[in-house]
Amino acid sequence: MKAANLGVLFLIELGALAGAAYWGFTRDVGAPWLLGLAAPAVLVALWALFGVVCVLSKTLAAVWSQ
């Protein structure tokens, strides 16, 4: 069950990245391809700086307790 939960969490994260890319590519700006590539990159950077610290211990605990 824990492996399934981790898989769902991963799919949610991929969906968030896809949503950010879609948002960037559909904006009416001069270079939508740039925004479409930069939006997910910024999201990944923010997740690496702030999000993974809180979730890493819970994720590792779920993986190692199996």
Helices and strands as residue ranges (DSSP letters): H 2-25, H 32-46, I 47-51, H 52-64
